Amino acid sequence: MNAFLQTPCTAFAGHERLSSGPLPEVALVVKKMIENRGSAQVIIYDDTTGRMIDLDTRGTAAEVVARLAQRGAPAPLAPHIEAAEPAGEPRGRGRPRLGVVAREVTLLPRHWEWLGTQPGGASVALRKLVEEARRSSGDRDRIRAAQERAYRFMSAIAGNLPGFEEAARALFAYDRSRFGDLVAAWPEDLRDHAIKMAFADQATLAPSMTASPTP
């Protein structure tokens, strides 16, 4: 099963949550509901991005899943090259060669000069810099991703509800308490899903990342 079919998602009929789970499972619940209720408006949201997923419910269940699988089929891979090993450095026993994707990087001359003086050359130095940045900004990146997916979901389904704009401000301030107060009167399924998308990872972050901003 390809990665697209494993996408965690949630289906809503209006403000009512119908089903959550892997995409094929949710898609078949939606198909059954549309067949039973006629022209019911049902939308599937990607729980990792907050974006809507278009669904063609025509045909059998197998045909619906097959179309989804086709959409998620991997694109042709870009040419790969093997990373050059530093001159004179023996290859360790059992050490696999690292395959990397060749892409253009645009830097100023002074950047190239600095990279050229680093052990292993520019490619090795850039990989180290990227890994270091990923480690140091991991919590901030997760918060930003959560804010963006929650905002996409909220904009699509709750943009006309009372308190939407203030709730969006609280979301981007990462103020869970105020956000909860502002969406408390929203339909229960919608409210709970928005809170989950925005703050599900809060307990795993460092204390300094979860503290609410000072007014």
C-alpha positions in Angstrom: 0.0 0.0 0.0 1.5 3.4 -1.0 1.9 6.3 1.4 -1.1 8.2 0.0 -3.4 5.4 1.0 -2.1 5.4 4.5 -2.9 9.1 4.9 -4.8 9.7 8.2 -7.9 11.7 7.5 -11.3 12.7 8.8 -14.6 13.1 7.0 -17.2 15.7 7.9 -20.8 16.0 6.8 -21.4 19.7 7.5 -20.1 20.0 11.1 -20.6 16.4 12.0 -17.6 14.0 12.0 -18.4 10.8 10.2 -15.2 8.8 10.3 -11.5 9.1 11.0 -8.8 6.7 9.9 -6.7 5.7 6.8 -7.9 7.2 3.6 -9.4 4.1 2.0 -11.4 3.3 5.1 -12.8 6.8 5.4 -13.5 7.0 1.7 -15.7 3.9 1.8 -17.6 5.3 4.7 -18.2 8.5 2.7 -19.2 6.4 -0.4 -21.8 4.5 1.6 -23.2 7.6 3.2 -23.6 9.4 -0.2 -25.3 6.3 -1.6 -27.7 6.2 1.4 -28.4 9.9 1.7 -28.2 11.0 -1.9 -26.5 14.4 -2.4 -25.1 14.8 1.1 -22.2 17.2 1.1 -19.3 15.3 2.7 -15.7 16.5 2.8 -12.6 14.5 3.6 -9.7 16.4 5.3 -6.1 15.2 5.4 -5.2 15.2 9.1 -1.5 15.8 8.4 -2.0 19.0 6.3 -5.6 20.1 6.9 -6.2 20.1 3.1 -9.3 18.7 1.5 -9.1 15.5 -0.4 -11.2 15.1 -3.5 -13.0 11.8 -3.7 -14.7 10.1 -6.7 -17.3 7.7 -5.3 -18.4 6.3 -8.6 -18.3 2.5 -9.1 -17.6 -0.3 -6.7 -15.6 0.0 -3.5 -12.7 -1.6 -5.2 -12.8 0.9 -8.0 -12.9 3.8 -5.6 -9.8 2.5 -3.7 -8.0 1.7 -7.0 -8.5 5.3 -8.2 -7.0 6.6 -4.9 -4.1 4.2 -5.2 -3.4 5.5 -8.7 -3.4 9.1 -7.5 -0.9 8.1 -4.8 1.4 6.2 -7.2 5.0 7.4 -6.8 6.3 9.8 -9.5 9.4 8.8 -11.5 12.5 9.3 -9.3 15.0 12.0 -10.1 18.4 10.7 -11.2 20.5 9.8 -8.2 24.2 10.0 -7.8 26.5 8.5 -5.2 28.1 10.9 -2.8 31.8 11.3 -3.4 33.9 10.2 -0.5 36.8 12.4 0.7 40.0 11.6 -1.1 42.2 9.2 0.7 39.5 8.1 3.1 39.1 4.3 3.1 35.6 3.0 2.9 34.6 1.4 6.1 33.7 -2.3 6.3 30.0 -2.7 5.6 29.5 1.0 5.2 26.8 1.6 2.5 27.3 4.3 -0.1 25.0 7.2 0.4 22.7 8.0 -2.5 21.8 11.7 -2.9 19.6 13.7 -5.2 21.4 16.2 -7.3 19.7 19.6 -7.2 20.9 23.2 -7.8 21.9 25.3 -4.8 22.5 29.0 -5.2 24.9 30.6 -2.8 27.1 33.7 -2.6 30.8 33.3 -3.4 31.8 33.7 0.2 29.5 30.8 1.1 31.1 28.5 -1.5 34.5 29.5 -0.3 33.6 28.6 3.3 32.0 25.3 2.3 35.1 24.5 0.3 37.3 24.6 3.4 35.1 22.2 5.4 36.1 18.6 5.9 34.5 16.4 3.2 33.7 19.3 0.9 30.6 21.3 0.3 28.1 18.4 0.1 29.1 16.9 3.4 29.1 20.4 5.1 25.7 21.2 3.8 24.2 17.9 5.0 25.6 18.5 8.5 24.2 22.0 8.5 20.8 20.7 7.5 20.8 18.0 10.1 21.8 20.5 12.8 19.1 22.9 11.8 16.5 20.1 11.9 17.5 19.1 15.4 17.6 22.7 16.7 14.3 23.8 15.1 12.3 20.6 15.4 9.8 21.8 18.0 9.2 25.1 16.2 8.7 23.3 12.9 6.1 21.0 14.5 4.3 23.9 16.1 4.2 25.7 12.7 3.0 22.7 10.9 0.2 22.1 13.5 -0.9 25.8 13.2 -1.0 25.6 9.4 -2.9 22.4 9.2 -5.4 23.5 11.8 -5.9 26.9 10.1 -6.5 25.2 6.7 -9.1 23.0 8.3 -10.8 25.8 10.3 -10.9 28.1 7.3 -12.6 25.5 5.1 -15.2 24.4 7.6 -15.6 27.1 10.3 -14.7 30.4 8.5 -18.3 31.8 9.1 -18.6 30.7 12.7 -18.5 33.3 15.6 -15.1 34.0 16.9 -13.2 32.5 14.0 -10.8 35.4 13.5 -10.0 35.6 17.2 -9.6 31.9 17.4 -7.1 32.1 14.5 -5.1 34.7 16.4 -5.0 32.5 19.4 -3.9 29.6 17.3 -0.9 31.4 15.9 -0.1 32.7 19.3 -0.1 29.1 20.4 -2.4 29.9 23.3 -4.4 26.7 23.9 -6.4 28.1 26.8 -7.7 31.1 24.9 -8.2 29.0 21.7 -10.4 26.6 23.7 -12.5 29.4 25.1 -13.1 31.0 21.7 -14.2 27.7 20.0 -16.2 26.4 23.0 -19.5 27.3 21.4 -18.6 25.7 18.1 -20.2 22.3 17.1 -18.6 19.7 19.2 -17.1 17.5 16.5 -15.6 20.4 14.7 -14.3 22.0 17.9 -12.7 18.9 19.2 -11.0 18.1 15.8 -9.6 21.7 15.5 -8.1 21.5 19.0 -6.6 18.1 18.2 -5.1 19.2 15.0 -3.6 22.4 16.6 -2.4 21.1 20.0 -2.1 17.3 19.9 1.7 17.4 20.2 1.8 20.1 22.9 2.5 17.7 25.8 5.6 16.4 24.0 7.3 19.7 23.4 9.8 21.4 25.7 8.3 23.7 28.4 9.6 26.8 26.7 7.8 25.9 23.5 4.4 25.3 25.2 4.2 28.4 27.4 1.6 30.9 26.4 2.9 34.3 25.3 2.9 37.1 28.0 0.0 39.5 27.3 
